[in-house]
């Protein structure tokens, strides 16, 4: 298994919208100190050279905490700097092609909104699925909402771990109890917090409750 189910409990997706006076490195370290179990570097605006430098730095940080590190979308950068893996959406490179490029030893995550997409992603070599948006979210304008019923149906239809994403925070994470997910992926619930470390720790404790039910 390229990534363990327990690694996906609290999956932090970076976003430089809330950096303020901090660097992304500092914010990610605070999340890791709070107990984030997985990190995805998501950069939509950076040029490739800057992205690569940042990715190398943050991967070294994640290694220090023994936490898997994946790149969002950019398969080329992931290959160049030997990231632990990649996460792709439905409109990005097809999962089978990504697996062929990355090789068998890398983590491949795929976004899915329907049971059909989920089954296909598993067949094409995905290690886990990111399913959402499970709640309304402001961070992805094009994210379609996924109902609790669909989330549950996806979890039942595949044998790989499923992570819920989209609009999740400490106020609603327990609503995901009983869905079959093994964890949650969050952006603002961690990185927009005033105290990233304690926000991460609190969210992790609540997610453990939600997943256990």
N, CA, C and O of each residue as an XYZ file, in Angstrom:
852
protein
N       0.845     -1.195      0.000
C       0.000      0.000      0.000
C       0.886      1.254      0.000
O       1.736      1.422      0.875
N       0.677      2.133     -0.996
C       1.541      3.310     -1.101
C       1.192      4.384     -0.083
O       2.048      5.174      0.317
N      -0.079      4.408      0.338
C      -0.380      5.315      1.446
C      -1.365      4.630      2.370
O      -2.326      3.995      1.935
N      -1.100      4.774      3.646
C      -1.904      4.104      4.656
C      -3.154      4.914      4.928
O      -3.139      6.144      4.887
N      -4.239      4.206      5.207
C      -5.519      4.847      5.520
C      -5.379      5.897      6.625
O      -5.968      6.976      6.553
N      -4.595      5.562      7.639
C      -4.473      6.487      8.782
C      -3.721      7.774      8.410
O      -3.861      8.795      9.082
N      -2.919      7.716      7.328
C      -2.228      8.925      6.864
C      -3.202      9.975      6.334
O      -2.871     11.157      6.247
N      -4.396      9.531      5.983
C      -5.366     10.426      5.333
C      -6.365     11.047      6.308
O      -7.329     11.686      5.885
N      -6.142     10.864      7.604
C      -7.103     11.349      8.602
C      -7.317     12.862      8.509
O      -8.451     13.329      8.401
N      -6.229     13.616      8.551
C      -6.350     15.074      8.456
C      -5.375     15.580      7.399
O      -4.174     15.718      7.634
N      -5.937     15.847      6.241
C      -5.206     16.116      5.014
C      -5.232     17.628      4.791
O      -6.285     18.204      4.514
N      -4.063     18.267      4.914
C      -3.975     19.729      4.782
C      -3.601     20.117      3.354
O      -2.591     19.662      2.816
N      -4.431     20.963      2.754
C      -4.177     21.452      1.391
C      -3.754     22.917      1.509
O      -4.492     23.734      2.059
N      -2.577     23.248      0.999
C      -2.055     24.606      1.186
C      -2.787     25.627      0.318
O      -3.366     25.301     -0.718
N      -2.736     26.863      0.780
C      -3.310     27.981      0.035
C      -2.656     29.246      0.571
O      -2.713     29.528      1.768
N      -2.030     30.011     -0.333
C      -1.285     31.181      0.165
C      -2.184     32.394      0.403
O      -1.674     33.472      0.709
N      -3.506     32.252      0.272
C      -4.434     33.366      0.507
C      -4.335     33.946      1.906
O      -4.602     35.130      2.110
N      -3.948     33.114      2.878
C      -3.973     33.566      4.281
C      -2.582     33.730      4.880
O      -2.422     33.678      6.099
N      -1.588     33.926      4.044
C      -0.220     33.986      4.569
C       0.011     35.164      5.508
O       0.645     35.005      6.551
N      -0.490     36.339      5.155
C      -0.224     37.515      5.991
C       1.273     37.727      6.123
O       1.985     37.863      5.129
N       1.744     37.752      7.373
C       3.172     37.987      7.641
C       3.979     36.682      7.621
O       5.208     36.702      7.703
N       3.277     35.558      7.511
C       3.976     34.272      7.607
C       4.395     33.759      6.228
O       3.873     34.198      5.203
N       5.343     32.825      6.221
C       5.660     32.114      4.980
C       4.820     30.841      4.934
O       4.293     30.392      5.952
N       4.706     30.273      3.748
C       3.957     29.023      3.615
C       4.637     27.914      4.435
O       3.972     27.074      5.041
N       5.946     27.933      4.435
C       6.720     26.945      5.202
C       6.333     27.008      6.680
O       6.101     25.977      7.312
N       6.264     28.226      7.225
C       5.902     28.397      8.640
C       4.494     27.888      8.917
O       4.243     27.230      9.926
N       3.579     28.205      8.000
C       2.195     27.755      8.194
C       2.089     26.231      8.145
O       1.399     25.622      8.962
N       2.771     25.630      7.190
C       2.716     24.164      7.076
C       3.330     23.519      8.320
O       2.822     22.514      8.818
N       4.420     24.099      8.816
C       5.037     23.524     10.027
C       4.075     23.595     11.220
O       4.007     22.665     12.024
N       3.342     24.691     11.327
C       2.361     24.816     12.415
C       1.276     23.742     12.290
O       0.855     23.156     13.288
N       0.833     23.491     11.062
C      -0.184     22.450     10.836
C       0.371     21.068     11.190
O      -0.333     20.241     11.769
N       1.621     20.828     10.843
C       2.251     19.536     11.167
C       2.410     19.378     12.685
O       2.225     18.288     13.228
N       2.750     20.470     13.351
C       2.859     20.419     14.820
C       1.504     20.115     15.456
O       1.430     19.464     16.498
N       0.440     20.591     14.822
C      -0.912     20.358     15.333
C      -1.446     18.970     15.019
O      -2.493     18.570     15.527
N      -0.713     18.229     14.168
C      -1.109     16.848     13.906
C      -1.638     16.546     12.511
O      -2.230     15.487     12.298
N      -1.440     17.453     11.554
C      -1.836     17.139     10.160
C      -1.114     15.864      9.731
O       0.071     15.689     10.015
N      -1.833     14.976      9.044
C      -1.267     13.659      8.723
C      -0.853     13.514      7.259
O      -0.285     12.496      6.863
N      -1.150     14.558      6.451
C      -0.908     14.482      5.006
C      -0.861     15.923      4.502
O      -1.629     16.759      4.978
N       0.016     16.231      3.557
C       0.081     17.600      3.027
C       0.062     17.572      1.502
O       0.796     16.821      0.858
N      -0.809     18.423      0.948
C      -0.839     18.618     -0.498
C      -0.458     20.067     -0.789
O      -1.059     20.999     -0.254
N       0.545     20.240     -1.642
C       0.953     21.584     -2.043
C       0.136     21.988     -3.271
O       0.234     21.379     -4.336
N      -0.669     23.028     -3.089
C      -1.557     23.474     -4.168
C      -1.175     24.890     -4.549
O      -1.343     25.824     -3.764
N      -0.664     25.042     -5.750
C      -0.256     26.363     -6.234
C      -0.823     26.577     -7.621
O      -0.505     25.827     -8.543
N      -1.658     27.590     -7.781
C      -2.255     27.841     -9.088
C      -1.561     28.996     -9.806
O      -1.684     29.131    -11.023
N      -0.827     29.835     -9.058
C      -0.302     31.073     -9.645
C       1.219     31.096     -9.837
O       1.721     31.878    -10.644
N       1.952     30.258     -9.116
C       3.417     30.354     -9.152
C       4.002     29.845    -10.466
O       3.461     28.928    -11.085
N       5.117     30.454    -10.887
C       5.841     29.907    -12.044
C       6.547     28.620    -11.608
O       6.752     28.383    -10.418
N       6.910     27.803    -12.583
C       7.425     26.457    -12.286
C       8.692     26.458    -11.430
O       8.844     25.605    -10.557
N       9.602     27.404    -11.669
C      10.863     27.411    -10.900
C      10.610     27.700     -9.430
O      11.170     27.048     -8.549
N       9.749     28.699     -9.177
C       9.431     29.058     -7.786
C       8.675     27.918     -7.115
O       8.930     27.585     -5.958
N       7.745     27.328     -7.851
C       6.952     26.196     -7.354
C       7.883     25.045     -6.975
O       7.735     24.438     -5.914
N       8.832     24.756     -7.844
C       9.772     23.649     -7.601
C      10.594     23.893     -6.335
O      10.739     23.001     -5.499
N      11.133     25.115     -6.203
C      11.937     25.443     -5.003
C      11.105     25.274     -3.737
O      11.559     24.689     -2.753
N       9.874     25.799     -3.777
C       8.982     25.722     -2.615
C       8.642     24.258     -2.296
O       8.621     23.849     -1.135
N       8.380     23.490     -3.345
C       8.012     22.080     -3.166
C       9.147     21.299     -2.494
O       8.904     20.468     -1.618
N      10.370     21.568     -2.907
C      11.532     20.866     -2.332
C      11.653     21.190     -0.842
O      11.898     20.305     -0.022
N      11.477     22.475     -0.503
C      11.550     22.916      0.903
C      10.478     22.246      1.762
O      10.753     21.732      2.847
N       9.243     22.268      1.244
C       8.131     21.759      2.054
C       8.154     20.235      2.129
O       7.720     19.651      3.122
N       8.658     19.599      1.087
C       8.800     18.142      1.167
C       9.794     17.752      2.277
O       9.567     16.793      3.014
N      10.884     18.501      2.381
C      11.884     18.218      3.427
C      11.259     18.385      4.812
O      11.541     17.620      5.734
N      10.409     19.395      4.937
C       9.698     19.631      6.202
C       8.767     18.454      6.530
O       8.740     17.973      7.662
N       8.013     18.003      5.537
C       7.086     16.878      5.757
C       7.835     15.595      6.118
O       7.369     14.800      6.935
N       9.006     15.406      5.496
C       9.834     14.231      5.816
C      10.222     14.234      7.293
O      10.222     13.201      7.963
N      10.555     15.438      7.776
C      10.960     15.596      9.180
C       9.840     15.119     10.121
O      10.105     14.554     11.183
N       8.598     15.355      9.713
C       7.441     14.955     10.527
C       6.871     13.597     10.100
O       5.872     13.126     10.643
N       7.537     12.982      9.109
C       7.117     11.662      8.632
C       5.684     11.661      8.093
O       4.892     10.761      8.375
N       5.378     12.696      7.311
C       4.031     12.872      6.760
C       4.116     12.858      5.231
O       4.982     13.527      4.667
N       3.237     12.110      4.542
C       3.272     12.082      3.078
C       3.045     13.478      2.482
O       2.289     14.291      3.013
N       3.729     13.721      1.359
C       3.674     15.021      0.684
C       3.363     14.814     -0.797
O       4.098     14.126     -1.506
N       2.272     15.413     -1.251
C       1.914     15.290     -2.677
C       1.730     16.673     -3.293
O       1.513     17.668     -2.601
N       1.825     16.697     -4.612
C       1.663     17.927     -5.394
C       0.284     17.911     -6.051
O      -0.164     16.874     -6.541
N      -0.380     19.053     -6.059
C      -1.658     19.162     -6.748
C      -1.420     19.383     -8.244
O      -0.716     20.312     -8.641
N      -2.007     18.529     -9.053
C      -2.049     18.687    -10.534
C      -0.730     18.555    -11.294
O      -0.688     17.904    -12.338
N       0.343     19.159    -10.792
C       1.543     19.310    -11.605
C       2.435     18.057    -11.547
O       3.326     17.937    -10.706
N       2.159     17.147    -12.466
C       2.857     15.853    -12.493
C       4.348     16.047    -12.774
O       5.193     15.342    -12.223
N       4.654     17.018    -13.644
C       6.040     17.279    -14.033
C       6.885     17.705    -12.827
O       7.989     17.201    -12.623
N       6.348     18.643    -12.029
C       7.063     19.101    -10.819
C       7.223     17.933     -9.846
O       8.290     17.748     -9.260
N       6.172     17.155     -9.681
C       6.224     16.009     -8.757
C       7.320     15.025     -9.165
O       8.031     14.485     -8.318
N       7.445     14.803    -10.463
C       8.482     13.885    -10.964
C       9.870     14.469    -10.756
O      10.796     13.781    -10.325
N       9.993     15.752    -11.072
C      11.290     16.425    -10.969
C      11.859     16.372     -9.560
O      13.047     16.108     -9.371
N      11.000     16.627     -8.565
C      11.530     16.720     -7.207
C      11.242     15.470     -6.383
O      11.460     15.442     -5.172
N      10.743     14.431     -7.068
C      10.523     13.135     -6.413
C       9.568     13.236     -5.217
O       9.851     12.721     -4.135
N       8.432     13.910     -5.434
C       7.402     14.000     -4.392
C       6.862     12.612     -4.098
O       7.065     11.680     -4.876
N       6.173     12.479     -2.970
C       5.577     11.178     -2.639
C       4.441     10.822     -3.596
O       4.076      9.655     -3.734
N       3.885     11.847     -4.257
C       2.799     11.572     -5.198
C       2.148     12.831     -5.729
O       2.664     13.939     -5.586
N       0.982     12.620     -6.357
C       0.237     13.699     -7.016
C      -1.246     13.517     -6.738
O      -1.732     12.399     -6.570
N      -1.959     14.647     -6.692
C      -3.426     14.597     -6.656
C      -3.948     15.290     -7.902
O      -3.570     16.425     -8.193
N      -4.820     14.605     -8.642
C      -5.390     15.206     -9.863
C      -6.912     15.274     -9.793
O      -7.563     14.440     -9.163
N      -7.454     16.284    -10.452
C      -8.906     16.429    -10.542
C      -9.441     15.770    -11.800
O      -8.675     15.227    -12.596
N     -10.744     15.816    -11.981
C     -11.361     15.202    -13.155
C     -10.966     15.912    -14.451
O     -10.944     15.294    -15.515
N     -10.655     17.205    -14.365
C     -10.317     17.939    -15.590
C      -8.814     17.960    -15.861
O      -8.366     18.533    -16.854
N      -8.039     17.334    -14.976
C      -6.589     17.276    -15.164
C      -6.219     16.006    -15.933
O      -7.080     15.364    -16.535
N      -4.956     15.657    -15.907
C      -4.511     14.455    -16.618
C      -5.230     13.208    -16.110
O      -5.462     13.067    -14.909
N      -5.573     12.325    -17.007
C      -6.318     11.104    -16.667
C      -5.461     10.222    -15.743
O      -4.249     10.095    -15.912
N      -6.148      9.618    -14.760
C      -5.449      8.876    -13.697
C      -4.502      7.798    -14.228
O      -3.389      7.650    -13.724
N      -4.935      7.052    -15.234
C      -4.092      5.987    -15.800
C      -2.810      6.542    -16.396
O      -1.747      5.934    -16.267
N      -2.907      7.708    -17.056
C      -1.726      8.347    -17.647
C      -0.788      8.846    -16.550
O       0.433      8.759    -16.681
N      -1.367      9.369    -15.467
C      -0.552      9.851    -14.346
C       0.208      8.683    -13.724
O       1.402      8.777    -13.443
N      -0.509      7.582    -13.517
C       0.125      6.392    -12.932
C       1.279      5.917    -13.820
O       2.336      5.539    -13.316
N       1.076      5.935    -15.134
C       2.126      5.495    -16.060
C       3.360      6.390    -15.952
O       4.491      5.908    -16.016
N       3.139      7.690    -15.787
C       4.253      8.636    -15.679
C       4.959      8.552    -14.322
O       6.184      8.637    -14.238
N       4.169      8.384    -13.278
C       4.728      8.416    -11.924
C       5.422      7.126    -11.528
O       6.374      7.131    -10.748
N       4.935      6.022    -12.076
C       5.442      4.719    -11.657
C       4.571      4.135    -10.553
O       3.669      4.797    -10.039
N       4.850      2.909    -10.205
C       3.983      2.165     -9.284
C       4.184      2.524     -7.820
O       3.332      2.225     -6.983
N       5.308      3.166     -7.506
C       5.617      3.370     -6.079
C       5.127      4.711     -5.532
O       5.333      5.007     -4.355
N       4.480      5.525     -6.370
C       4.043      6.851     -5.922
C       2.548      6.876     -5.577
O       1.755      6.094     -6.102
N       2.192      7.805     -4.675
C       0.787      7.960     -4.273
C       0.025      8.726     -5.353
O       0.483      9.763     -5.833
N      -1.137      8.206     -5.726
C      -1.988      8.901     -6.696
C      -3.371      9.114     -6.090
O      -4.094      8.163     -5.794
N      -3.721     10.391     -5.912
C      -5.052     10.744     -5.435
C      -5.863     11.337     -6.574
O      -5.334     12.060     -7.418
N      -7.145     11.027     -6.589
C      -8.016     11.524     -7.668
C      -9.293     12.102     -7.058
O      -9.878     11.517     -6.146
N      -9.714     13.257     -7.572
C     -10.990     13.858     -7.143
C     -12.137     13.153     -7.840
O     -12.041     12.811     -9.019
N     -13.222     12.936     -7.112
C     -14.404     12.296     -7.710
C     -15.667     12.906     -7.110
O     -15.711     13.252     -5.929
N     -16.692     13.028     -7.952
C     -17.984     13.554     -7.481
C     -19.110     12.529     -7.614
O     -20.187     12.699     -7.044
N     -18.845     11.453     -8.378
C     -19.892     10.445     -8.610
C     -19.323      9.046     -8.380
O     -18.109      8.841     -8.361
N     -20.228      8.100     -8.208
C     -19.823      6.696     -8.026
C     -19.055      6.212     -9.259
O     -18.054      5.506     -9.139
N     -19.537      6.602    -10.448
C     -18.886      6.168    -11.699
C     -17.435      6.671    -11.757
O     -16.518      5.917    -12.080
N     -17.249      7.949    -11.441
C     -15.891      8.518    -11.451
C     -15.004      7.812    -10.431
O     -13.826      7.564    -10.688
N     -15.573      7.493     -9.283
C     -14.820      6.850     -8.207
C     -14.343      5.453     -8.625
O     -13.182      5.094     -8.425
N     -15.247      4.687     -9.198
C     -14.909      3.316     -9.621
C     -13.836      3.342    -10.708
O     -12.892      2.552    -10.686
N     -13.998      4.264    -11.657
C     -13.037      4.389    -12.753
C     -11.658      4.788    -12.226
O     -10.641      4.247    -12.660
N     -11.631      5.734    -11.290
C     -10.349      6.178    -10.719
C      -9.637      5.021    -10.032
O      -8.423      4.862    -10.164
N     -10.408      4.205     -9.289
C      -9.803      3.045     -8.623
C      -9.246      2.067     -9.655
O      -8.145      1.540     -9.493
N     -10.011      1.831    -10.709
C      -9.553      0.907    -11.766
C      -8.276      1.408    -12.446
O      -7.433      0.619    -12.872
N      -8.155      2.727    -12.536
C      -7.003      3.322    -13.240
C      -5.783      3.509    -12.339
O      -4.771      4.055    -12.776
N      -5.870      3.063    -11.095
C      -4.673      3.084    -10.258
C      -4.638      4.097     -9.130
O      -3.588      4.306     -8.522
N      -5.783      4.741     -8.834
C      -5.794      5.697     -7.723
C      -5.581      4.983     -6.390
O      -6.046      3.859     -6.202
N      -4.879      5.637     -5.470
C      -4.655      5.083     -4.126
C      -5.709      5.566     -3.137
O      -6.018      4.888     -2.158
N      -6.254      6.747     -3.410
C      -7.324      7.287     -2.560
C      -8.137      8.261     -3.401
O      -7.706      8.694     -4.470
N      -9.319      8.597     -2.899
C     -10.191      9.564     -3.585
C     -10.439     10.777     -2.704
O     -10.577     10.652     -1.487
N     -10.496     11.942     -3.318
C     -10.944     13.158     -2.639
C     -12.349     13.441     -3.149
O     -12.527     13.710     -4.337
N     -13.337     13.388     -2.287
C     -14.731     13.521     -2.727
C     -15.360     14.785     -2.150
O     -15.330     15.018     -0.941
N     -15.926     15.587     -3.032
C     -16.560     16.828     -2.577
C     -16.974     17.694     -3.752
O     -16.792     17.318     -4.910
N     -17.527     18.845     -3.449
C     -17.567     19.468     -2.130
C     -18.735     18.902     -1.298
O     -19.884     18.877     -1.741
N     -18.398     18.451     -0.075
C     -19.432     17.860      0.783
C     -20.271     18.937      1.480
O     -21.414     18.699      1.871
N     -19.678     20.122      1.625
C     -20.430     21.287      2.099
C     -20.101     22.432      1.162
O     -19.123     22.365      0.417
N     -20.906     23.481      1.191
C     -20.645     24.609      0.298
C     -19.294     25.224      0.642
O     -18.968     25.409      1.814
N     -18.506     25.542     -0.394
C     -17.154     26.053     -0.153
C     -16.876     27.296     -0.970
O     -17.386     27.459     -2.079
N     -16.065     28.163     -0.408
C     -15.682     29.372     -1.134
C     -14.359     29.229     -1.859
O     -14.014     30.087     -2.671
N     -13.594     28.152     -1.585
C     -12.240     28.080     -2.147
C     -12.181     27.514     -3.563
O     -11.187     27.705     -4.264
N     -13.237     26.821     -3.989
C     -13.264     26.332     -5.377
C     -14.605     26.699     -5.989
O     -15.634     26.101     -5.676
N     -14.575     27.682     -6.857
C     -15.821     28.212     -7.424
C     -16.569     27.166     -8.254
O     -17.792     27.223     -8.389
N     -15.811     26.207     -8.809
C     -16.455     25.240     -9.706
C     -16.802     23.917     -9.017
O     -17.218     22.964     -9.675
N     -16.632     23.861     -7.710
C     -16.855     22.580     -7.014
C     -18.351     22.279     -6.891
O     -19.110     23.061     -6.318
N     -18.751     21.152     -7.430
C     -20.154     20.740     -7.299
C     -20.360     20.133     -5.919
O     -19.475     19.469     -5.378
N     -21.528     20.369     -5.365
C     -21.822     19.770     -4.076
C     -22.091     18.271     -4.220
O     -22.714     17.826     -5.184
N     -21.611     17.511     -3.247
C     -21.836     16.064     -3.211
C     -22.661     15.778     -1.963
O     -22.273     16.152     -0.856
N     -23.794     15.119     -2.143
C     -24.676     14.849     -1.000
C     -24.077     13.768     -0.089
O     -23.186     13.016     -0.483
N     -24.605     13.720      1.148
C     -24.152     12.707      2.106
C     -24.405     11.308      1.533
O     -23.599     10.396      1.712
N     -25.548     11.157      0.838
C     -25.910      9.846      0.244
C     -24.884      9.433     -0.807
O     -24.456      8.280     -0.854
N     -24.489     10.404     -1.661
C     -23.506     10.093     -2.711
C     -22.147      9.767     -2.088
O     -21.460      8.843     -2.526
N     -21.770     10.528     -1.071
C     -20.503     10.276     -0.378
C     -20.473      8.853      0.179
O     -19.487      8.131      0.036
N     -21.563      8.479      0.808
C     -21.671      7.137      1.391
C     -21.630      6.061      0.294
O     -20.981      5.026      0.444
N     -22.334      6.330     -0.804
C     -22.371      5.374     -1.924
C     -20.987      5.190     -2.534
O     -20.613      4.081     -2.916
N     -20.225      6.285     -2.625
C     -18.852      6.193     -3.155
C     -17.985      5.358     -2.214
O     -17.238      4.488     -2.663
N     -18.084      5.620     -0.916
C     -17.296      4.853      0.065
C     -17.605      3.360     -0.020
O     -16.718      2.523      0.149
N     -18.880      3.033     -0.284
C     -19.283      1.620     -0.374
C     -18.868      0.978     -1.696
O     -18.698     -0.239     -1.780
N     -18.705      1.822     -2.744
C     -18.448      1.284     -4.093
C     -16.976      0.979     -4.353
O     -16.649      0.224     -5.268
N     -16.085      1.566     -3.546
C     -14.653      1.364     -3.792
C     -13.964      0.751     -2.574
O     -14.469      0.818     -1.453
N     -12.805      0.157     -2.822
C     -12.071     -0.438     -1.695
C     -10.917      0.454     -1.254
O     -10.264      0.170     -0.250
N     -10.657      1.537     -1.999
C      -9.586      2.461     -1.593
C     -10.150      3.514     -0.632
O     -11.358      3.750     -0.624
N      -9.293      4.150      0.179
C      -9.777      5.145      1.139
C     -10.395      6.370      0.469
O      -9.984      6.775     -0.619
N     -11.386      6.948      1.138
C     -12.067      8.142      0.639
C     -11.907      9.271      1.661
O     -12.146      9.100      2.856
N     -11.494     10.427      1.144
C     -11.338     11.629      1.964
C     -12.404     12.629      1.521
O     -12.552     12.892      0.328
N     -13.141     13.183      2.471
C     -14.143     14.207      2.143
C     -13.464     15.566      2.072
O     -12.556     15.858      2.851
N     -13.912     16.397      1.128
C     -13.339     17.741      0.994
C     -14.444     18.744      0.677
O     -15.474     18.398      0.100
N     -14.207     19.973      1.063
C     -15.120     21.046      0.666
C     -15.938     21.612      1.800
O     -16.896     20.987      2.257
N     -15.563     22.800      2.260
C     -16.357     23.497      3.264
C     -16.366     22.854      4.647
O     -17.240     23.150      5.462
N     -15.399     21.974      4.918
C     -15.390     21.258      6.206
C     -14.651     22.078      7.262
O     -13.591     22.644      6.995
N     -15.225     22.132      8.461
C     -14.581     22.806      9.586
C     -15.033     22.148     10.873
O     -15.783     21.172     10.850
N     -14.578     22.680     11.994
C     -14.921     22.037     13.269
C     -16.423     22.099     13.550
O     -16.947     21.299     14.325
N     -17.118     23.059     12.913
C     -18.563     23.221     13.152
C     -19.410     22.142     12.471
O     -20.556     21.920     12.862
N     -18.849     21.461     11.443
C     -19.693     20.495     10.712
C     -19.046     19.139     10.461
O     -19.677     18.267      9.863
N     -17.805     18.934     10.898
C     -17.119     17.677     10.585
C     -17.866     16.460     11.130
O     -17.852     15.400     10.505
N     -18.516     16.598     12.284
C     -19.216     15.441     12.866
C     -20.451     15.033     12.053
O     -20.968     13.928     12.217
N     -20.918     15.926     11.182
C     -22.043     15.565     10.296
C     -21.636     14.498      9.283
O     -22.489     13.875      8.650
N     -20.326     14.292      9.135
C     -19.820     13.280      8.187
C     -19.719     11.888      8.824
O     -19.350     10.922      8.157
N     -20.046     11.794     10.105
C     -20.017     10.495     10.803
C     -20.895      9.487     10.072
O     -21.982      9.814      9.594
N     -20.395      8.251      9.996
C     -21.200      7.176      9.394
C     -21.174      7.140      7.875
O     -21.844      6.307      7.264
N     -20.408      8.036      7.257
C     -20.385      8.059      5.781
C     -19.415      7.034      5.202
O     -19.536      6.638      4.043
N     -18.447      6.608      6.023
C     -17.464      5.634      5.522
C     -16.126      6.252      5.151
O     -15.208      5.547      4.729
N     -16.011      7.574      5.308
C     -14.739      8.229      4.967
C     -13.648      7.829      5.955
O     -13.931      7.382      7.066
N     -12.388      7.999      5.528
C     -11.293      7.705      6.464
C     -10.614      8.991      6.899
O      -9.670      8.959      7.689
N     -11.088     10.136      6.387
C     -10.485     11.394      6.787
C     -11.089     12.561      6.034
O     -11.993     12.397      5.215
N     -10.562     13.761      6.334
C     -11.037     14.967      5.659
C      -9.851     15.747      5.102
O      -8.745     15.689      5.639
N     -10.102     16.476      4.018
C      -9.101     17.395      3.473
C      -9.624     18.810      3.669
O     -10.767     19.112      3.327
N      -8.785     19.669      4.219
C      -9.223     21.037      4.506
C      -8.185     22.053      4.066
O      -6.989     21.773      3.997
N      -8.687     23.242      3.773
C      -7.804     24.356      3.424
C      -7.973     25.438      4.490
O      -7.125     25.587      5.370
N      -9.076     26.197      4.408
C      -9.239     27.357      5.297
C      -9.402     26.978      6.767
O      -9.006     27.748      7.642
N      -9.980     25.805      7.061
C     -10.180     25.397      8.458
C      -8.852     25.330      9.207
O      -8.811     25.463     10.430
N      -7.770     25.124      8.463
C      -6.434     25.143      9.072
C      -5.736     26.471      8.779
O      -5.351     27.190      9.702
N      -5.574     26.795      7.494
C      -4.675     27.886      7.128
C      -5.251     29.291      7.321
O      -4.504     30.269      7.313
N      -6.565     29.401      7.493
C      -7.136     30.721      7.780
C      -7.267     30.962      9.282
O      -7.690     32.038      9.706
N      -6.905     29.967     10.080
C      -7.048     30.089     11.546
C      -5.992     31.020     12.131
O      -4.877     31.109     11.617
N      -6.353     31.710     13.207
C      -5.388     32.590     13.891
C      -4.279     31.763     14.539
O      -3.108     32.142     14.524
N      -4.673     30.636     15.102
C      -3.702     29.736     15.722
C      -3.782     28.402     14.981
O      -4.589     27.534     15.313
N      -2.933     28.264     13.980
C      -2.987     27.092     13.089
C      -2.767     25.792     13.853
O      -3.458     24.804     13.602
N      -1.819     25.780     14.779
C      -1.492     24.546     15.498
C      -2.678     24.041     16.322
O      -3.015     22.858     16.274
N      -3.304     24.940     17.072
C      -4.417     24.461     17.909
C      -5.663     24.172     17.075
O      -6.433     23.271     17.407
N      -5.871     24.938     15.980
C      -7.008     24.654     15.086
C      -6.857     23.263     14.470
O      -7.833     22.525     14.333
N      -5.625     22.916     14.102
C      -5.344     21.597     13.511
C      -5.589     20.495     14.537
O      -6.215     19.480     14.231
N      -5.096     20.699     15.746
C      -5.256     19.682     16.800
C      -6.733     19.449     17.127
O      -7.163     18.310     17.311
N      -7.500     20.533     17.197
C      -8.931     20.418     17.513
C      -9.681     19.693     16.395
O     -10.521     18.827     16.641
N      -9.355     20.072     15.171
C     -10.008     19.447     14.018
C      -9.658     17.963     13.919
O     -10.500     17.141     13.558
N      -8.421     17.635     14.240
C      -7.986     16.235     14.181
C      -8.770     15.389     15.194
O      -9.205     14.282     14.876
N      -8.946     15.909     16.401
C      -9.682     15.170     17.446
C     -11.135     14.934     17.019
O     -11.684     13.854     17.235
N     -11.749     15.952     16.413
C     -13.139     15.824     15.948
C     -13.237     14.832     14.782
O     -14.189     14.057     14.688
N     -12.236     14.874     13.898
C     -12.245     13.958     12.747
C     -12.096     12.517     13.208
O     -12.724     11.616     12.653
N     -11.275     12.300     14.214
C     -11.117     10.937     14.765
C     -12.467     10.417     15.256
O     -12.793      9.243     15.082
N     -13.242     11.306     15.870
C     -14.599     10.916     16.328
C     -15.499     10.584     15.143
O     -16.206      9.577     15.149
N     -15.462     11.443     14.129
C     -16.342     11.269     12.954
C     -16.042      9.966     12.205
O     -16.948      9.270     11.746
N     -14.748      9.658     12.095
C     -14.321      8.472     11.342
C     -14.622      7.189     12.115
O     -14.860      6.135     11.525
N     -14.609      7.294     13.437
C     -14.823      6.113     14.281
C     -16.283      5.652     14.276
O     -16.565      4.507     14.629
N     -17.218      6.527     13.881
C     -18.630      6.184     13.970
C     -19.118      5.385     12.782
O     -20.293      5.024     12.722
